[in-house]
Amino acid sequence: MKILIINGSPKGKQSNTLKLARAFADGFSEACSSELEELTVRDLDIRPCLGCFSCWRKTPGKCVLPDDMAGVLEKLVRADLVLWSFGLYYFSVPGKLKLLIDRQLPLALPFMDASSASGSHPSRFDLRGQRHVLISTCGFFTAEGNYQSVTAMFDHFLGKGRYETIFCGQGELFRVPELRERTDAYLAFVKKAGREYAGNGIQEDTRAGLGELLYPREVFEAMADASWGIEKESGQKEDPAYVFTRQMAALYNRASYAGRDRVLQMDYTDIGKCYQVVLKKDGYEVLKENFLTFTTRIVTPLTVWQDIAAGKISGQDAMMRRLYRVEGDFDLMLHWDEVFGAGSSPKEAAKPRRAGEKGPSFLCVLLPWITFWAATAFDRSVGAYLSIGVCAAMGIIFLRYRKTLYDAVSAAAVLGLSAALLADPSLYRFLLPTSYLLFGLLWSVSCLLRVPLTAWYSMKDYNGDKALENPLFLRTNRILTLAWGVLYLLTGLWTFFLMGTPAAPFLTVINNILPVFLGLFTAWFQRWYPAHYAAKAF
Ligand SMILES: Cc1cc2nc3c(=O)[nH]c(=O)nc-3n(C[C@H](O)[C@H](O)[C@H](O)COP(=O)(O)O)c2cc1C
């Protein structure tokens, strides 16, 4: 299969739309082995049609103009799939692409074709098997209602219903690195569409994903207006820090309102400017003066924000490297992506999860152990049977919660301990301390891995899977995981030595009370530590 992308954007390789066309071609090639060629119309020598009809009369099938168009026509005729990729220009195709379209006249025969209601010319070549997809982005918030001229033209020269379309509004967002999560999700749908197009055609759910706005209209338009950096009334150039603050504020997600207004103060140290964003129940306000008392203050040079915006460094890495300092309420930072994530919750096209499946739960890793410790304390055999029952039931619980390696290891370990206890109840003296040691080992060893144990279970409170990319979140969890690991390793040791001694009755109390204290410490530490870390800047 030969795929030909005709990139009609005057921006050449910098085209927004080209990203979509490439994603579609990628998806298509995944499903059907293909050879891809890209034509950048901007870089070709394509002159305007002279209207001389020489290609029909004097040199049939050949244009008299000595430019690159002969080569383009050759590629066009040979292609199995043509992807017409262009940004919408004045509700039509960009000028040079129109030149290319006009110059296709040699592909047609001069005679009239009576089969078309409004008149047409038959093709010089048999291109009935050729497929076409129009892929385009436009600058308005929606593609809807903006493509009538385009489809009217292609209906005539390709035939109504003989081509597929992917039209997407808010096209300029595809070049904004900060919004990549949303635009990548869209591109995943385009790729999926390409895959499906190679098979039985684009599916309804994919079409629905492609039809979704990248951002709600008011969010997009506020971002777009701010992006020009020009004041609406005076036409004066705006301070880039103010532009940046407004663009960021435009992404405010009202659903994240935490029951009270928050005032985020942005201090740009390199240019000595300061702005505030007031996050309210029904919207936001950007203040240039008459400042309020801030609830959170971020102190950093504008250049750091610009590097983050350009994708040179992630916000989390910048925080880890202490390139900015945060004062006041740190909760806003912990939920940053949610607070400034308006409209950024697209349905995933790339990685479908089992319907109704929830993220990992602490319940899954703790339940087998707690059952074993609690139940065997009362009755060795009954406790062992109960623990085996719980481990077996974990299979049902895992249908609802995403299983981690720790959940699986926990269930297997408790199963083994319970079986050993059933085989010989007198082993309890060794099995109980061993269970604590294994539990402590599980936590401690996980500290050596990229994602420590507690991170899997607490990420749901910190933006889900994305938290696993946040070094400060991982560092906080590594410390906590280690604390729990050490506690249980020590618990295993003292349980081993104190069992069977007069101090044994105190064991139950100690082994239950200490985790409660560590639990309280954990709840405090996971908020305190990131704030403490971020309050200092180099
Ligand atoms: C001269 C010009 C005319 C445009 N006309 C329209 C238009 O009529 N409707 C629209 O929604 N966007 C319009 N746009 C915006 C582009 O369609 C939008 O920026 C698109 O993403 C560009 O795609 P590209 O990067 O692939 O060229 C226009 C842009 C320019 C430069």
The ligand as a MOL file (V3000), in Angstrom:
LIG
                    3D

  0  0  0     0  0            999 V3000
M  V30 BEGIN CTAB
M  V30 COUNTS 31 33 0 0 0
M  V30 BEGIN ATOM
M  V30 1 C -4.4490 33.2050 6.3320 0
M  V30 2 C -5.1160 32.3110 7.3210 0
M  V30 3 C -6.4550 32.0580 7.1970 0
M  V30 4 C -7.1070 31.2550 8.1010 0
M  V30 5 N -8.4400 31.0360 7.9640 0
M  V30 6 C -9.1000 30.2920 8.8990 0
M  V30 7 C -10.4990 30.0930 8.7780 0
M  V30 8 O -11.1400 30.5180 7.8490 0
M  V30 9 N -11.1140 29.3830 9.7580 0
M  V30 10 C -10.4360 28.8760 10.8110 0
M  V30 11 O -11.0500 28.2660 11.6960 0
M  V30 12 N -9.0850 29.0160 10.9110 0
M  V30 13 C -8.4070 29.7260 9.9820 0
M  V30 14 N -7.0520 29.8810 10.0920 0
M  V30 15 C -6.3010 29.1680 11.1520 0
M  V30 16 C -5.6800 27.8810 10.6530 0
M  V30 17 O -6.6180 27.0720 10.0130 0
M  V30 18 C -5.0840 27.1270 11.8270 0
M  V30 19 O -4.0770 27.8890 12.3920 0
M  V30 20 C -4.5830 25.7480 11.4310 0
M  V30 21 O -4.2910 24.9950 12.5910 0
M  V30 22 C -3.3260 25.8330 10.6150 0
M  V30 23 O -2.9220 24.5290 10.2720 0
M  V30 24 P -1.4670 24.1780 9.7790 0
M  V30 25 O -0.5380 24.4820 10.9010 0
M  V30 26 O -1.5310 22.7420 9.4500 0
M  V30 27 O -1.1980 25.0360 8.5860 0
M  V30 28 C -6.3870 30.6800 9.1730 0
M  V30 29 C -4.9960 30.9410 9.2740 0
M  V30 30 C -4.3890 31.7560 8.3670 0
M  V30 31 C -2.9120 32.0060 8.5250 0
M  V30 END ATOM
M  V30 BEGIN BOND
M  V30 1 1 1 2
M  V30 2 1 2 3
M  V30 3 2 2 30
M  V30 4 2 3 4
M  V30 5 1 4 5
M  V30 6 1 4 28
M  V30 7 2 5 6
M  V30 8 1 6 7
M  V30 9 1 6 13
M  V30 10 2 7 8
M  V30 11 1 7 9
M  V30 12 1 9 10
M  V30 13 2 10 11
M  V30 14 1 10 12
M  V30 15 2 12 13
M  V30 16 1 13 14
M  V30 17 1 14 15
M  V30 18 1 14 28
M  V30 19 1 15 16
M  V30 20 1 16 17
M  V30 21 1 16 18
M  V30 22 1 18 19
M  V30 23 1 18 20
M  V30 24 1 20 21
M  V30 25 1 20 22
M  V30 26 1 22 23
M  V30 27 1 23 24
M  V30 28 2 24 25
M  V30 29 1 24 26
M  V30 30 1 24 27
M  V30 31 2 28 29
M  V30 32 1 29 30
M  V30 33 1 30 31
M  V30 END BOND
M  V30 END CTAB
M  END
